[in-house]
Amino acid sequence: MLERQFVPESGLVCCPLGPLTPEQGQIVECLLRLEGVLPGRRLAAAVELMDGGTCVGTRMCTVPAQQGGDRVDLVITGLRFYLPEGAQGPLTLRADAHYVDRQECCLLPE
């Protein structure tokens, strides 16, 4: 079971990965759960794998707008990171997500 730490002031969620011995060819795969996504709005999401203070990989994606009248929870799977030989750790995953659309419209003059 993963322990989750939540820091309300910053919106930070920390999930320890557990022990991992970096060797040539190792891959870290994770999923990202987005909760309470508003309908009709696209999302931009980014996940970074950090080795100590150094970023060793970034995955970015745009999530299509969901249809319906209620908020939904979405899961993005298959986020894979190749661990370079010599990764020292500790390894940290950082994620960020923002709405792309604001549901604004621009009326063009006739």
Secondary structure, DSSP 8 states (H G I E B T S, - for coil): ----EEETTTTEEE---------TT-EEEEEEEEEEE-TT--EEEEEEEEETTEEEEEEEEEE----SSS-EEEEEEEEEEE--TT--S-EEEEEEEEES----------
